[in-house]
Amino acid sequence: MPSLPVATAFARINQIASMRAVHEAFQWLHLQDQQLMRWQIDMVSIPAPPFGEGPRSAWVQERFRNLGLADVEADELGNVLGMIPATANHSDLPASERPCILLSAHIDTVFPAGTPIDPHLDGHRLTAPGACDNAAGVIGLLAIAAAIRHASVPLPCDLLFAANVGEEGEGDLRGIRHIYQHSPYKSRIAGNIVLDGPGHEVVVGQALGSRRFLVTITGPGGHSWSDAGTPNPIAVLASAIARVTSVPLPAEPRTAMNVGTIEGGTSVNSIPERAAARFDIRSTDPAQMVTLEVELHRAVEDAVESANQLKPARPLAFSIQLIGDRPAGNLAPGAAIIESLRAVDRHLKLKTGIRIGSTDANIPISLGIEAISMGAGGDGGKVHTRAEWYDATNRELGLRRVLLLVLALLENAGETLRP
Protein backbone atom coordinates (compact mmCIF):
# COMPACT_ATOMS: atom_id res chain seq x y z
CA MET A 1 0.00 0.00 0.00
CA PRO A 2 1.27 3.52 -0.69
CA SER A 3 2.53 5.42 2.34
CA LEU A 4 0.47 8.27 3.76
CA PRO A 5 1.69 11.60 5.15
CA VAL A 6 1.06 11.72 8.90
CA ALA A 7 -1.35 14.68 8.60
CA THR A 8 -3.31 12.91 5.86
CA ALA A 9 -3.50 9.69 7.88
CA PHE A 10 -4.81 11.53 10.96
CA ALA A 11 -7.37 13.46 8.91
CA ARG A 12 -8.57 10.21 7.35
CA ILE A 13 -9.02 8.57 10.76
CA ASN A 14 -10.97 11.56 12.05
CA GLN A 15 -13.18 11.40 8.98
CA ILE A 16 -13.77 7.66 9.39
CA ALA A 17 -14.49 7.99 13.11
CA SER A 18 -17.08 10.71 12.45
CA MET A 19 -19.20 8.49 10.19
CA ARG A 20 -22.63 7.66 11.58
CA ALA A 21 -22.27 3.98 10.68
CA VAL A 22 -18.97 3.79 12.55
CA HIS A 23 -20.61 5.32 15.64
CA GLU A 24 -23.29 2.64 15.38
CA ALA A 25 -20.58 -0.03 15.15
CA PHE A 26 -18.90 1.43 18.25
CA GLN A 27 -22.28 1.32 20.02
CA TRP A 28 -22.69 -2.35 19.14
CA LEU A 29 -19.27 -3.10 20.63
CA HIS A 30 -20.19 -1.12 23.75
CA LEU A 31 -23.38 -3.09 24.35
CA GLN A 32 -22.19 -6.62 23.54
CA ASP A 33 -19.76 -7.46 26.38
CA GLN A 34 -21.87 -10.37 27.57
CA GLN A 35 -22.36 -11.80 24.07
CA LEU A 36 -18.64 -11.64 23.36
CA MET A 37 -17.86 -13.41 26.64
CA ARG A 38 -20.44 -16.12 25.88
CA TRP A 39 -18.72 -16.72 22.55
CA GLN A 40 -15.36 -16.84 24.31
CA ILE A 41 -16.50 -19.41 26.86
CA ASP A 42 -18.05 -21.54 24.12
CA MET A 43 -14.86 -21.43 22.08
CA VAL A 44 -12.35 -22.22 24.82
CA SER A 45 -14.53 -25.18 25.81
CA ILE A 46 -13.68 -26.77 22.45
CA PRO A 47 -10.13 -28.23 22.48
CA ALA A 48 -7.84 -27.10 19.66
CA PRO A 49 -4.53 -28.93 20.22
CA PRO A 50 -1.77 -28.72 17.62
CA PHE A 51 -2.96 -30.43 14.42
CA GLY A 52 -6.34 -31.11 16.06
CA GLU A 53 -8.26 -27.89 15.43
CA GLY A 54 -11.14 -29.46 13.48
CA PRO A 55 -13.97 -29.10 16.05
CA ARG A 56 -13.07 -25.47 16.77
CA SER A 57 -12.80 -24.78 13.05
CA ALA A 58 -16.38 -26.06 12.63
CA TRP A 59 -17.57 -23.81 15.48
CA VAL A 60 -16.02 -20.72 13.87
CA GLN A 61 -17.46 -21.66 10.49
CA GLU A 62 -20.96 -21.71 12.03
CA ARG A 63 -20.38 -18.29 13.65
CA PHE A 64 -19.21 -16.82 10.33
CA ARG A 65 -22.37 -18.04 8.64
CA ASN A 66 -24.61 -16.79 11.46
CA LEU A 67 -23.01 -13.35 11.14
CA GLY A 68 -23.90 -13.26 7.45
CA LEU A 69 -20.40 -13.40 5.97
CA ALA A 70 -20.23 -14.32 2.29
CA ASP A 71 -18.34 -17.22 0.71
CA VAL A 72 -17.75 -18.96 4.06
CA GLU A 73 -15.67 -22.10 3.69
CA ALA A 74 -13.04 -24.20 5.47
CA ASP A 75 -10.03 -25.26 3.42
CA GLU A 76 -8.26 -28.63 3.61
CA LEU A 77 -6.20 -27.57 6.63
CA GLY A 78 -9.16 -26.22 8.61
CA ASN A 79 -8.64 -22.50 7.97
CA VAL A 80 -12.05 -20.81 7.95
CA LEU A 81 -12.50 -17.96 5.46
CA GLY A 82 -15.37 -15.52 5.01
CA MET A 83 -15.92 -12.17 3.34
CA ILE A 84 -17.76 -8.90 3.78
CA PRO A 85 -17.84 -7.62 0.20
CA ALA A 86 -17.25 -4.01 -0.78
CA THR A 87 -20.38 -1.88 -0.60
CA ALA A 88 -20.05 -0.80 -4.23
CA ASN A 89 -17.81 -1.69 -7.14
CA HIS A 90 -16.01 1.30 -8.64
CA SER A 91 -13.60 -0.75 -10.71
CA ASP A 92 -13.57 -2.51 -14.05
CA LEU A 93 -11.29 -5.15 -12.58
CA PRO A 94 -12.79 -8.64 -12.20
CA ALA A 95 -13.49 -9.66 -8.60
CA SER A 96 -10.56 -12.08 -8.64
CA GLU A 97 -8.14 -9.16 -9.17
CA ARG A 98 -9.52 -6.54 -6.78
CA PRO A 99 -7.47 -5.92 -3.61
CA CYS A 100 -8.80 -6.95 -0.23
CA ILE A 101 -7.70 -6.52 3.37
CA LEU A 102 -7.25 -9.62 5.53
CA LEU A 103 -8.19 -9.68 9.23
CA SER A 104 -7.00 -12.95 10.77
CA ALA A 105 -6.63 -14.77 14.09
CA HIS A 106 -5.31 -18.24 14.87
CA ILE A 107 -7.62 -20.78 16.51
CA ASP A 108 -5.06 -23.34 17.73
CA THR A 109 -3.59 -23.60 21.24
CA VAL A 110 -0.37 -25.02 22.67
CA PHE A 111 -2.22 -27.50 24.88
CA PRO A 112 -2.06 -31.20 23.92
CA ALA A 113 -5.12 -33.35 23.41
CA GLY A 114 -6.64 -34.43 26.72
CA THR A 115 -5.76 -31.24 28.59
CA PRO A 116 -8.57 -30.60 31.13
CA ILE A 117 -10.63 -27.52 30.23
CA ASP A 118 -12.93 -26.04 32.86
CA PRO A 119 -13.68 -22.41 31.98
CA HIS A 120 -14.31 -20.25 35.05
CA LEU A 121 -15.81 -16.76 34.77
CA ASP A 122 -15.47 -14.32 37.65
CA GLY A 123 -16.93 -10.96 36.67
CA HIS A 124 -15.01 -9.88 33.55
CA ARG A 125 -12.22 -12.41 34.10
CA LEU A 126 -12.21 -15.77 32.32
CA THR A 127 -9.74 -18.46 33.40
CA ALA A 128 -9.14 -21.38 31.03
CA PRO A 129 -6.37 -22.81 28.84
CA GLY A 130 -6.27 -20.64 25.73
CA ALA A 131 -8.63 -17.98 27.12
CA CYS A 132 -6.11 -15.31 26.18
CA ASP A 133 -4.04 -16.89 23.38
CA ASN A 134 -5.92 -16.90 21.20
CA ALA A 135 -9.58 -16.89 22.17
CA ALA A 136 -9.20 -13.13 22.67
CA GLY A 137 -8.08 -12.70 19.07
CA VAL A 138 -10.74 -14.95 17.55
CA ILE A 139 -13.54 -13.25 19.52
CA GLY A 140 -12.12 -9.91 18.33
CA LEU A 141 -12.42 -11.22 14.77
CA LEU A 142 -16.09 -12.12 15.32
CA ALA A 143 -16.77 -8.81 17.07
CA ILE A 144 -15.43 -6.72 14.17
CA ALA A 145 -17.44 -8.74 11.65
CA ALA A 146 -20.61 -8.43 13.75
CA ALA A 147 -20.21 -4.69 14.34
CA ILE A 148 -19.63 -3.92 10.65
CA ARG A 149 -22.59 -6.07 9.61
CA HIS A 150 -24.89 -4.63 12.32
CA ALA A 151 -24.10 -1.01 11.42
CA SER A 152 -23.87 -1.59 7.65
CA VAL A 153 -20.53 0.23 7.61
CA PRO A 154 -19.73 1.02 3.96
CA LEU A 155 -16.57 -0.71 2.74
CA PRO A 156 -14.59 0.60 -0.25
CA CYS A 157 -13.11 -2.83 -0.94
CA ASP A 158 -13.53 -6.42 0.21
CA LEU A 159 -12.74 -7.37 3.82
CA LEU A 160 -11.57 -10.98 4.19
CA PHE A 161 -11.76 -12.78 7.55
CA ALA A 162 -9.62 -15.82 8.36
CA ALA A 163 -9.64 -17.99 11.47
CA ASN A 164 -6.52 -20.01 10.79
CA VAL A 165 -4.90 -23.12 12.21
CA GLY A 166 -1.29 -23.93 13.01
CA GLU A 167 0.26 -20.78 14.49
CA GLU A 168 1.65 -22.26 17.69
CA GLY A 169 4.86 -24.29 18.12
CA GLU A 170 5.47 -26.95 15.52
CA GLY A 171 2.37 -25.80 13.66
CA ASP A 172 4.99 -23.48 12.15
CA LEU A 173 2.48 -20.93 10.78
CA ARG A 174 1.10 -23.63 8.48
CA GLY A 175 -2.40 -22.12 8.38
CA ILE A 176 -1.53 -18.57 7.35
CA ARG A 177 1.24 -19.91 5.09
CA HIS A 178 -1.34 -22.02 3.26
CA ILE A 179 -3.61 -19.00 2.78
CA TYR A 180 -0.81 -17.03 1.12
CA GLN A 181 0.31 -19.98 -0.99
CA HIS A 182 -2.92 -21.69 -2.03
CA SER A 183 -6.09 -19.71 -1.25
CA PRO A 184 -7.99 -18.01 -4.09
CA TYR A 185 -7.32 -14.70 -2.32
CA LYS A 186 -3.51 -15.04 -2.19
CA SER A 187 -2.77 -12.47 -4.90
CA ARG A 188 -5.46 -10.03 -3.74
CA ILE A 189 -4.36 -9.36 -0.15
CA ALA A 190 -3.09 -5.77 0.12
CA GLY A 191 -2.67 -5.75 3.90
CA ASN A 192 -3.08 -8.08 6.88
CA ILE A 193 -4.02 -7.32 10.48
CA VAL A 194 -3.40 -10.29 12.78
CA LEU A 195 -5.34 -10.38 16.06
CA ASP A 196 -3.29 -12.26 18.64
CA GLY A 197 -4.09 -12.08 22.34
CA PRO A 198 -5.17 -9.06 24.40
CA GLY A 199 -4.00 -5.45 24.65
CA HIS A 200 -4.67 -2.07 23.07
CA GLU A 201 -1.27 -0.35 22.75
CA VAL A 202 1.53 -2.71 21.71
CA VAL A 203 1.79 -4.15 18.19
CA VAL A 204 4.29 -6.46 16.51
CA GLY A 205 5.59 -4.67 13.45
CA GLN A 206 8.88 -6.47 12.84
CA ALA A 207 8.96 -10.19 12.02
CA LEU A 208 11.37 -12.19 14.17
CA GLY A 209 12.56 -15.10 12.08
CA SER A 210 13.26 -18.55 13.48
CA ARG A 211 14.56 -21.84 12.12
CA ARG A 212 14.24 -24.96 14.26
CA PHE A 213 16.15 -28.20 13.85
CA LEU A 214 15.98 -31.71 15.26
CA VAL A 215 19.49 -33.18 15.39
CA THR A 216 19.70 -36.94 15.87
CA ILE A 217 22.86 -39.05 16.28
CA THR A 218 22.64 -42.85 16.24
CA GLY A 219 25.09 -45.66 16.90
CA PRO A 220 25.34 -49.35 17.90
CA GLY A 221 25.05 -48.72 21.64
CA GLY A 222 26.16 -51.31 24.17
CA HIS A 223 27.18 -52.04 27.75
CA SER A 224 29.15 -49.35 29.53
CA TRP A 225 31.85 -51.89 30.59
CA SER A 226 31.96 -54.71 28.07
CA ASP A 227 31.53 -52.36 25.11
CA ALA A 228 33.64 -49.52 26.45
CA GLY A 229 35.16 -47.49 23.62
CA THR A 230 32.06 -47.69 21.43
CA PRO A 231 31.21 -44.13 20.27
CA ASN A 232 28.60 -42.54 22.54
CA PRO A 233 25.93 -40.50 20.71
CA ILE A 234 25.18 -38.41 23.81
CA ALA A 235 28.83 -37.45 24.26
CA VAL A 236 29.20 -36.63 20.57
CA LEU A 237 26.02 -34.56 20.57
CA ALA A 238 27.22 -32.74 23.69
CA SER A 239 30.45 -31.88 21.88
CA ALA A 240 28.50 -30.44 18.96
CA ILE A 241 26.27 -28.44 21.31
CA ALA A 242 29.26 -27.00 23.15
CA ARG A 243 30.83 -25.89 19.89
CA VAL A 244 27.79 -24.30 18.25
CA THR A 245 26.64 -22.50 21.40
CA SER A 246 30.08 -20.91 21.75
CA VAL A 247 29.78 -19.13 18.39
CA PRO A 248 29.79 -15.35 19.03
CA LEU A 249 26.44 -13.74 18.27
CA PRO A 250 25.97 -10.14 17.13
CA ALA A 251 24.13 -7.72 19.41
CA GLU A 252 22.79 -6.00 16.30
CA PRO A 253 20.94 -7.40 14.46
CA ARG A 254 19.83 -9.27 17.55
CA THR A 255 20.39 -13.01 17.11
CA ALA A 256 19.91 -15.98 19.45
CA MET A 257 20.64 -19.70 19.52
CA ASN A 258 18.94 -22.03 21.99
CA VAL A 259 19.03 -25.76 22.73
CA GLY A 260 15.55 -26.46 24.01
CA THR A 261 15.50 -30.25 24.51
CA ILE A 262 17.99 -33.10 24.69
CA GLU A 263 17.14 -36.76 25.03
CA GLY A 264 18.60 -40.25 24.66
CA GLY A 265 19.80 -43.33 26.47
CA THR A 266 18.08 -46.01 28.52
CA SER A 267 20.16 -46.44 31.69
CA VAL A 268 23.25 -45.14 33.42
CA ASN A 269 25.26 -48.25 32.52
CA SER A 270 24.28 -48.34 28.85
CA ILE A 271 25.96 -46.70 25.89
CA PRO A 272 22.95 -45.14 24.15
CA GLU A 273 21.92 -46.04 20.63
CA ARG A 274 20.44 -42.59 20.04
CA ALA A 275 20.69 -38.99 21.19
CA ALA A 276 18.63 -36.05 19.94
CA ALA A 277 18.34 -32.33 20.58
CA ARG A 278 16.16 -29.50 19.29
CA PHE A 279 17.77 -26.20 18.31
CA ASP A 280 16.06 -22.84 17.87
CA ILE A 281 17.81 -20.12 15.83
CA ARG A 282 16.24 -16.64 15.89
CA SER A 283 17.13 -13.31 14.33
CA THR A 284 15.62 -10.24 12.73
CA ASP A 285 18.14 -10.77 9.90
CA PRO A 286 17.72 -13.80 7.59
CA ALA A 287 21.48 -13.79 6.82
CA GLN A 288 22.32 -14.33 10.48
CA MET A 289 20.04 -17.37 10.61
CA VAL A 290 21.77 -18.84 7.56
CA THR A 291 25.18 -18.29 9.21
CA LEU A 292 24.11 -20.10 12.39
CA GLU A 293 22.52 -22.92 10.40
CA VAL A 294 25.86 -23.49 8.64
CA GLU A 295 27.65 -23.47 12.01
CA LEU A 296 25.20 -26.06 13.36
CA HIS A 297 25.76 -28.40 10.42
CA ARG A 298 29.54 -28.05 10.70
CA ALA A 299 29.52 -28.70 14.45
CA VAL A 300 27.47 -31.89 14.12
CA GLU A 301 29.34 -33.20 11.08
CA ASP A 302 32.75 -32.56 12.66
CA ALA A 303 31.75 -34.15 15.99
CA VAL A 304 30.48 -37.31 14.28
CA GLU A 305 33.47 -37.49 11.94
CA SER A 306 35.86 -37.15 14.87
CA ALA A 307 34.17 -40.02 16.73
CA ASN A 308 34.22 -42.23 13.63
CA GLN A 309 37.97 -41.71 13.15
CA LEU A 310 38.40 -44.47 15.74
CA LYS A 311 36.93 -46.77 13.03
CA PRO A 312 34.29 -48.50 15.15
CA ALA A 313 32.65 -51.65 13.76
CA ARG A 314 29.44 -49.67 13.33
CA PRO A 315 30.10 -45.95 12.87
CA LEU A 316 27.81 -43.21 14.13
CA ALA A 317 25.28 -41.63 11.78
CA PHE A 318 23.41 -38.35 12.07
CA SER A 319 20.49 -36.43 10.64
CA ILE A 320 19.56 -32.74 10.83
CA GLN A 321 15.86 -32.17 10.22
CA LEU A 322 14.24 -28.77 9.73
CA ILE A 323 11.15 -28.75 11.98
CA GLY A 324 10.27 -25.05 11.90
CA ASP A 325 10.82 -22.13 9.56
CA ARG A 326 9.41 -18.70 10.32
CA PRO A 327 10.79 -16.07 7.93
CA ALA A 328 12.16 -12.76 9.17
CA GLY A 329 11.22 -9.43 7.65
CA ASN A 330 10.73 -5.71 8.17
CA LEU A 331 8.12 -3.22 7.09
CA ALA A 332 9.37 -0.50 4.78
CA PRO A 333 10.11 2.88 6.41
CA GLY A 334 6.95 4.97 6.48
CA ALA A 335 4.70 1.96 5.84
CA ALA A 336 1.08 3.03 5.46
CA ILE A 337 -0.12 0.45 7.99
CA ILE A 338 2.12 1.95 10.70
CA GLU A 339 1.22 5.55 9.82
CA SER A 340 -2.47 4.62 9.93
CA LEU A 341 -1.99 2.86 13.27
CA ARG A 342 -0.24 5.89 14.76
CA ALA A 343 -3.10 8.09 13.53
CA VAL A 344 -5.66 5.74 15.12
CA ASP A 345 -3.77 5.78 18.41
CA ARG A 346 -3.48 9.56 18.32
CA HIS A 347 -7.25 9.75 17.78
CA LEU A 348 -7.89 7.37 20.71
CA LYS A 349 -5.20 9.05 22.86
CA LEU A 350 -3.12 5.88 23.05
CA LYS A 351 0.63 5.33 22.88
CA THR A 352 1.91 3.17 20.04
CA GLY A 353 4.49 0.56 21.05
CA ILE A 354 6.12 -1.29 18.13
CA ARG A 355 7.79 -4.58 19.04
CA ILE A 356 9.58 -7.50 17.44
CA GLY A 357 7.84 -10.86 17.52
CA SER A 358 7.19 -14.18 15.82
CA THR A 359 3.53 -14.30 14.73
CA ASP A 360 1.34 -15.09 11.74
CA ALA A 361 2.37 -11.65 10.42
CA ASN A 362 5.82 -13.09 9.61
CA ILE A 363 4.45 -14.65 6.43
CA PRO A 364 2.94 -11.56 4.76
CA ILE A 365 5.79 -9.30 5.91
CA SER A 366 8.33 -11.69 4.37
CA LEU A 367 6.33 -11.51 1.11
CA GLY A 368 6.43 -7.71 1.05
CA ILE A 369 2.80 -7.30 2.17
CA GLU A 370 2.16 -4.78 4.92
CA ALA A 371 1.06 -6.57 8.10
CA ILE A 372 1.08 -6.21 11.87
CA SER A 373 0.00 -8.36 14.79
CA MET A 374 -1.99 -6.60 17.50
CA GLY A 375 -4.10 -7.31 20.55
CA ALA A 376 -7.89 -7.41 20.49
CA GLY A 377 -8.36 -5.45 23.73
CA GLY A 378 -8.61 -6.45 27.36
CA ASP A 379 -5.82 -7.93 29.45
CA GLY A 380 -4.42 -11.38 30.14
CA GLY A 381 -1.74 -13.42 31.84
CA LYS A 382 -0.20 -16.85 32.56
CA VAL A 383 -0.27 -17.46 28.81
CA HIS A 384 0.48 -21.05 27.70
CA THR A 385 -0.35 -22.44 31.17
CA ARG A 386 -3.53 -24.12 32.40
CA ALA A 387 -4.07 -21.09 34.65
CA GLU A 388 -4.24 -18.73 31.64
CA TRP A 389 -6.68 -15.84 32.15
CA TYR A 390 -8.32 -13.07 30.18
CA ASP A 391 -9.94 -9.92 31.56
CA ALA A 392 -12.44 -8.25 29.24
CA THR A 393 -12.15 -4.84 30.94
CA ASN A 394 -11.30 -2.31 28.20
CA ARG A 395 -11.93 -4.87 25.45
CA GLU A 396 -14.12 -2.24 23.77
CA LEU A 397 -11.21 0.22 23.46
CA GLY A 398 -9.02 -2.39 21.80
CA LEU A 399 -11.78 -3.32 19.37
CA ARG A 400 -12.40 0.32 18.44
CA ARG A 401 -8.70 0.56 17.64
CA VAL A 402 -8.89 -2.55 15.43
CA LEU A 403 -12.03 -1.35 13.65
CA LEU A 404 -10.61 2.09 12.83
CA LEU A 405 -7.39 0.58 11.53
CA VAL A 406 -9.28 -1.95 9.40
CA LEU A 407 -11.39 0.82 7.87
CA ALA A 408 -8.31 2.97 7.23
CA LEU A 409 -6.58 0.12 5.37
CA LEU A 410 -9.73 -0.54 3.36
CA GLU A 411 -9.84 3.15 2.40
CA ASN A 412 -6.20 3.08 1.37
CA ALA A 413 -6.61 -0.08 -0.69
CA GLY A 414 -9.84 1.28 -2.16
CA GLU A 415 -7.96 4.27 -3.56
CA THR A 416 -6.51 1.96 -6.21
CA LEU A 417 -10.02 1.08 -7.43
CA ARG A 418 -11.31 4.62 -7.94
CA PRO A 419 -11.28 5.90 -11.53
SULURCOR-V675866 format. One record per residue. SS is DSSP state (alpha for helix, beta for strand, coil for the rest). Layout:
# SULURCOR-V675866
ss
SS
SS
This chain:
# SULURCOR-V675866
ss
coil
coil
coil
coil
coil
alpha
alpha
alpha
alpha
alpha
alpha
alpha
alpha
alpha
alpha
alpha
alpha
coil
coil
alpha
alpha
alpha
alpha
alpha
alpha
alpha
alpha
alpha
alpha
alpha
alpha
coil
alpha
alpha
alpha
alpha
alpha
alpha
alpha
alpha
alpha
alpha
alpha
alpha
coil
coil
coil
coil
beta
coil
coil
beta
coil
alpha
alpha
alpha
alpha
alpha
alpha
alpha
alpha
alpha
alpha
alpha
alpha
alpha
coil
coil
coil
beta
beta
beta
beta
beta
coil
coil
coil
coil
coil
beta
beta
beta
beta
beta
coil
coil
coil
coil
coil
coil
coil
coil
coil
coil
alpha
alpha
alpha
coil
coil
beta
beta
beta
beta
beta
beta
beta
coil
coil
coil
coil
coil
coil
coil
coil
coil
coil
coil
coil
coil
beta
beta
beta
coil
coil
beta
beta
beta
coil
coil
coil
coil
coil
coil
coil
alpha
alpha
alpha
alpha
alpha
alpha
alpha
alpha
alpha
alpha
alpha
alpha
alpha
alpha
alpha
alpha
alpha
coil
coil
coil
coil
coil
coil
beta
beta
beta
beta
beta
beta
beta
coil
coil
coil
coil
alpha
alpha
alpha
coil
coil
alpha
alpha
alpha
alpha
alpha
alpha
alpha
alpha
alpha
coil
coil
coil
coil
coil
coil
beta
beta
beta
beta
beta
beta
beta
coil
coil
coil
coil
coil
coil
beta
beta
beta
beta
beta
beta
coil
beta
beta
beta
beta
beta
beta
beta
beta
beta
beta
coil
coil
coil
beta
beta
coil
coil
coil
coil
coil
coil
coil
coil
coil
alpha
alpha
alpha
alpha
alpha
alpha
alpha
alpha
alpha
alpha
alpha
alpha
coil
coil
coil
coil
coil
coil
coil
coil
coil
coil
beta
beta
beta
beta
beta
beta
beta
beta
beta
beta
coil
coil
coil
coil
coil
beta
beta
coil
coil
beta
beta
beta
beta
beta
beta
beta
beta
beta
beta
coil
coil
alpha
alpha
alpha
alpha
alpha
alpha
alpha
alpha
alpha
alpha
alpha
alpha
alpha
alpha
alpha
alpha
alpha
alpha
alpha
alpha
alpha
alpha
alpha
coil
coil
coil
coil
coil
coil
coil
coil
beta
beta
beta
beta
beta
beta
beta
beta
beta
beta
coil
coil
beta
beta
coil
coil
coil
coil
coil
alpha
alpha
alpha
alpha
alpha
alpha
alpha
alpha
alpha
alpha
alpha
alpha
alpha
coil
coil
coil
coil
beta
beta
beta
beta
beta
coil
coil
coil
alpha
alpha
alpha
alpha
alpha
alpha
coil
coil
coil
beta
beta
beta
beta
beta
coil
coil
coil
coil
beta
beta
beta
coil
coil
coil
coil
coil
coil
coil
beta
beta
beta
coil
coil
coil
alpha
alpha
alpha
alpha
alpha
alpha
alpha
alpha
alpha
alpha
alpha
alpha
alpha
alpha
alpha
alpha
alpha
alpha
alpha
alpha
alpha
alpha
alpha
coil
coil
